[in-house]
Amino acid sequence: MNNPVMFTDPSGMIAVIPPGMGSWGWQGPGLTPWIRNIINAASRVRTATTSSQPQTDTDGGGAASPIVFLDPGHGGSDTGASRWLIRAPSLPAPFISISSSSSVVFEKDINLDVALRVRDILQANGVIVPMSRITDVNISPADRARLANESGADLFVSIHHNSSNPFRSGTLVLYPLAERHGSRSAASRVFATNINNMVSANTGLRDLGVQEGNFIVLNQTNMPAIITETGFMGGDLMFLANPDNRQEIAESIAEGILYTLFGN
Ligand SMILES: [Zn+2]
């Protein structure tokens, strides 16, 4: 597209998708110096690679704690989708105002924010949660899968927000190709359905269902694996910009994970 695309919501917030943005993010010259990491959670989290957490744990002789590997999509120079949010006088936390009235929102930061919220809920429920990243760093898809496999995780969740179409709205979850991954695909499909049902029911995001996805993190992991796309970085951008809504998404994803692990 050649012209900015703008969205508004009743609160008066305006989102601007920069001109020339590709489907998978825009990193045009002049924008980069503006970039600030929106969420700095490094001080309160730990990573899979540095964690001293045991890979399996016991609760005093009971069953081993489940392990759920969380993979916040993108990071570092790979921003995922980028969108501008403009609002006076200031954006809601955690967005940093770059000028007095604008900010840039990257999918990578939304992903990390939601993932950290999911982690907190899972940990409060006795789940061990290694992560591919907890700061704004870029990790290759293959490394994400490898870390997950090495962690011995029972489930893998890659958290994204959909950049495929700036006009669409809704939630969907991807799972590995049935033809290539057989029973692991089938288990992942059940897992994906559990998550997407929770998200659509709790958030009101339009249910776009579950779909097969041919992605490295789905292909190279060895446990049930999904990619969540809980809202579009376009039609749902205003929704995603609200921390309360991100918390609701996180609670829904966590609920779907806990249901998959424990039932009920
Ligand atoms: Zn993404």
Residues whose N, C-alpha, C, O or C-beta is under 5 A from the ligand:
A	BS01	ZN	G73 G80 H160 H161
